[in-house]
Structures are given as C-alpha cells and as structure tokens.
Amino acid sequence: MLRQGILKVLVIGLGFMILIGYPCAYGKTGKAPAQKVTGVHLKELEARLERLLKRSTYRYEASGKPDPFRPFIQAAVRRHPSKKASGKASLKKALSKVCHTPLECLDVGQLTLVGVVELEGDGAIAMAQDSSGIGYTIRLGDRIGLNNGKVTAIFPDRVVVTEVVEDIEGNMVPRKRVLLLHPEEE
C-alpha cells in the first residue's frame, strides 16, 4: 500500500517536470548538446561495433595441463620397504600404501582423545581430534596411524592402538600406543 503511494507520487512528479520543461541534465536550454559526426568518426564507431559483435571462439587444449576435476593433493603415504623384504611383490606392496581414511594419514601421537561414549550392547565409540581441531570418531577395529595401527580396545578413560613397527633387528613387532582421556593425570 505504501509502496503504491510512493510510486504514484514519483509518477506525478515526473509528469509535472516534463510538462513544465524542467532542464534535467542538459543545462538551461533543456536540449542535448549537438555533436558533429564526421565520416571518419562514423567509420571508427562502425569498426568498433563490428569488433564487439564479432563472434569469438575459444578452444581448450588439455594437453600438458592438469585435469581440473582431480584434487591437487593426493592422500597417499609411501613407505620404504623393510630390510628383510625381498622380491618385487613385497617391495610393491610396501610402496603402495594408500590412506583409505583420514585417520590412516595421521600418526597416533597427533590425536587427542576428547571423549568416550559407551553404547549398550554395541561397545564404545571414542572421539578424538587432531591439532587443527578436526574431530574423528573411533570404533573398535578402526585403522589409525602411519604404522598400520588398529584400535584393539576402548576403555572409559583410554583407547589402545596396536601398531606394527620395525625393531632394531629389522623384525616387524606389534607395539601398543595408548590415547588417554586426561593425559595430565598420569
């Protein structure tokens, strides 16, 4: 309603200005200033207009350029083969470790245990975060860490991760790492 009233006032005011010949932007005379158009000037304007209206074609050449739909950073961890590994198959297996989840790309020491939720009949779920504050849920059997770690136990105050590491002699041995809920109490 108010909008219609304002619109009516504007239309009436504009009509009144036109009737009395209000000199808007053209000075006191109310007429547009005359410009001399020469043949050279006209040809320049026509050439500019043709360049603007000319249809341009663009063709994308993908050779030598990265795929724009692939991520810049690949989540992959390369491992060096152990000293006792022999043969091309074990070397290929050791070098082709790829992180299937974000937790597999983080070392266990980079995580801080934030909480543990116990579920009835379904065990427990732990909640952890990395140094940048990104949160992760951890369940029994999840893979964590760069050393092929696996969550083997979740207690109300800690999570136990068993990793397979190489000892001094070159043997692959299991090592337990513990994430504590309140590490300052220990």
Backbone torsions as a table, in degrees:
resi	resn	phi	psi	omega
1	MET	NA	-49.9	179.4
2	LEU	-64.6	-37.7	179.8
3	ARG	-63.8	-40.9	179.0
4	GLN	-65.1	-36.8	178.8
5	GLY	-65.7	-43.1	178.5
6	ILE	-64.8	-40.5	179.2
7	LEU	-62.4	-41.7	178.6
8	LYS	-62.9	-42.2	-179.6
9	VAL	-63.8	-42.8	179.1
10	LEU	-64.0	-43.1	-179.8
11	VAL	-64.6	-43.3	-179.9
12	ILE	-66.0	-41.7	179.5
13	GLY	-64.2	-43.1	178.1
14	LEU	-63.0	-42.5	178.4
15	GLY	-62.4	-40.1	178.8
16	PHE	-64.9	-41.3	178.8
17	MET	-63.6	-38.5	179.7
18	ILE	-67.6	-39.9	-178.6
19	LEU	-65.4	-40.1	-177.9
20	ILE	-86.3	-4.3	176.4
21	GLY	75.8	45.1	-179.3
22	TYR	-63.0	122.8	179.9
23	PRO	-75.9	97.3	-173.5
24	CYS	-68.1	-88.4	-173.2
25	ALA	-109.4	3.9	-172.3
26	TYR	-105.2	17.3	178.9
27	GLY	88.5	-160.2	-174.4
28	LYS	-75.7	-25.3	-176.4
29	THR	-77.4	-27.8	-178.9
30	GLY	82.0	6.6	179.9
31	LYS	-111.9	149.0	177.6
32	ALA	-70.4	140.8	178.7
33	PRO	-66.8	140.0	-178.1
34	ALA	-79.4	138.3	176.2
35	GLN	-116.8	141.1	177.6
36	LYS	-85.7	126.2	178.3
37	VAL	-107.7	116.7	179.1
38	THR	-97.4	168.5	-179.5
39	GLY	-65.5	-36.2	179.5
40	VAL	-68.0	-43.5	180.0
41	HIS	-63.5	-39.5	179.2
42	LEU	-64.6	-41.2	179.2
43	LYS	-66.4	-37.8	177.0
44	GLU	-63.5	-43.0	179.1
45	LEU	-64.5	-40.9	178.4
46	GLU	-65.0	-39.9	179.0
47	ALA	-65.6	-41.7	177.3
48	ARG	-62.8	-41.1	179.7
49	LEU	-64.6	-41.2	178.3
50	GLU	-64.1	-40.9	178.0
51	ARG	-63.0	-39.1	179.4
52	LEU	-69.0	-36.8	-177.7
53	LEU	-86.6	-9.6	-179.2
54	LYS	-64.6	132.6	-178.5
55	ARG	-74.8	124.1	179.3
56	SER	-103.0	143.1	177.9
57	THR	-116.3	140.5	178.7
58	TYR	-127.6	132.7	179.3
59	ARG	-124.3	125.6	-178.8
60	TYR	-86.8	123.9	175.9
61	GLU	-101.5	112.7	-175.5
62	ALA	-85.5	-9.3	-176.9
63	SER	-68.3	129.4	179.0
64	GLY	83.2	2.2	-179.4
65	LYS	-114.3	150.4	178.3
66	PRO	-71.8	156.5	177.3
67	ASP	-69.7	121.6	-176.8
68	PRO	-70.5	-11.9	-178.0
69	PHE	-101.3	5.1	176.5
70	ARG	-102.0	144.1	179.9
71	PRO	-66.4	149.2	179.9
72	PHE	-69.2	-36.3	-176.0
73	ILE	-110.3	125.2	177.0
74	GLN	-95.4	134.7	178.9
75	ALA	-85.3	86.6	-179.8
76	ALA	-141.2	141.3	177.3
77	VAL	-119.2	124.8	177.8
78	ARG	-97.8	136.3	-179.8
79	ARG	-116.2	148.2	174.7
80	HIS	-85.5	141.8	-179.3
81	PRO	-66.7	149.7	178.6
82	SER	-71.2	164.0	-176.8
83	LYS	-65.0	-29.3	-176.6
84	LYS	-89.7	-6.4	-178.6
85	ALA	-70.8	136.8	-179.8
86	SER	-135.7	149.9	177.7
87	GLY	90.0	159.0	-177.8
88	LYS	-70.2	-32.3	-177.4
89	ALA	-65.0	-45.6	-179.5
90	SER	-70.4	-33.1	177.2
91	LEU	-66.1	-43.4	179.7
92	LYS	-65.4	-40.6	179.6
93	LYS	-65.1	-40.1	-178.7
94	ALA	-69.7	-32.9	-177.8
95	LEU	-86.2	-13.5	-174.3
96	SER	-102.3	28.6	178.0
97	LYS	-71.8	121.5	179.6
98	VAL	-121.2	139.5	178.3
99	CYS	-75.7	119.7	178.1
100	HIS	-87.6	-26.1	176.5
101	THR	-130.4	159.2	178.2
102	PRO	-61.1	-29.6	-179.8
103	LEU	-66.8	-26.8	178.6
104	GLU	-73.9	-16.8	179.1
105	CYS	-92.4	-4.5	180.0
106	LEU	-107.1	145.5	172.7
107	ASP	-78.1	149.4	-178.0
108	VAL	-59.3	-34.2	-180.0
109	GLY	-68.0	-15.5	178.2
110	GLN	-82.6	-8.6	-176.9
111	LEU	-99.2	146.2	174.2
112	THR	-119.9	127.7	179.5
113	LEU	-75.5	124.9	-176.1
114	VAL	-101.5	-36.3	-178.2
115	GLY	-170.3	163.6	177.4
116	VAL	-132.2	129.5	179.0
117	VAL	-113.7	122.1	178.6
118	GLU	-93.8	128.6	-180.0
119	LEU	-105.6	145.0	-179.7
120	GLU	-71.0	119.3	175.2
121	GLY	74.5	-5.7	-176.8
122	ASP	-119.2	14.5	179.1
123	GLY	82.9	-138.1	-177.2
124	ALA	-141.1	157.4	174.8
125	ILE	-122.1	130.4	176.7
126	ALA	-101.4	150.4	176.9
127	MET	-119.5	127.3	-179.3
128	ALA	-131.6	161.6	175.2
129	GLN	-138.5	154.3	178.4
130	ASP	-91.2	-175.4	-174.8
131	SER	-66.7	-22.0	178.9
132	SER	-90.0	0.1	176.0
133	GLY	92.7	5.8	178.9
134	ILE	-77.2	129.8	-176.0
135	GLY	-94.0	149.0	179.6
136	TYR	-136.7	145.8	171.7
137	THR	-99.7	139.3	-176.7
138	ILE	-123.4	128.1	177.2
139	ARG	-117.2	164.9	177.8
140	LEU	-62.0	128.5	179.1
141	GLY	95.2	-7.5	178.5
142	ASP	-65.4	149.2	176.0
143	ARG	-89.7	129.9	-179.5
144	ILE	-138.3	139.3	169.1
145	GLY	94.5	166.7	-177.4
146	LEU	-80.1	-16.7	-177.2
147	ASN	-102.6	36.1	177.3
148	ASN	56.8	43.7	-179.5
149	GLY	-74.7	152.3	179.7
150	LYS	-136.8	134.9	178.8
151	VAL	-71.2	116.0	-177.4
152	THR	-102.7	-20.8	179.1
153	ALA	-156.6	142.9	173.5
154	ILE	-126.3	115.7	178.5
155	PHE	-107.7	167.4	-179.9
156	PRO	-60.7	-24.0	-176.9
157	ASP	-119.2	1.5	-177.9
158	ARG	-162.9	163.3	175.6
159	VAL	-127.0	132.7	179.9
160	VAL	-105.4	126.3	178.6
161	VAL	-117.5	127.6	178.2
162	THR	-104.1	120.1	179.9
163	GLU	-110.0	158.5	175.5
164	VAL	-108.2	114.1	-178.0
165	VAL	-124.9	164.0	179.8
166	GLU	-93.3	129.6	178.2
167	ASP	-86.8	-172.0	-176.1
168	ILE	-62.1	-34.1	-177.6
169	GLU	-83.7	-3.6	-179.8
170	GLY	92.7	5.3	178.7
171	ASN	-85.4	144.9	176.7
172	MET	-87.0	117.6	-176.9
173	VAL	-127.4	148.8	176.8
174	PRO	-74.9	143.5	176.9
175	ARG	-134.5	133.0	179.9
176	LYS	-93.8	132.1	174.6
177	ARG	-121.8	139.5	-174.0
178	VAL	-117.9	130.0	170.7
179	LEU	-99.6	118.1	-178.7
180	LEU	-94.9	145.0	178.3
181	LEU	-70.1	-42.4	177.1
182	HIS	-126.0	84.2	-174.1
183	PRO	-67.1	-21.6	-179.7
184	GLU	-72.4	-16.8	-179.9
185	GLU	-77.9	-23.0	-176.8
186	GLU	-77.6	NA	NA
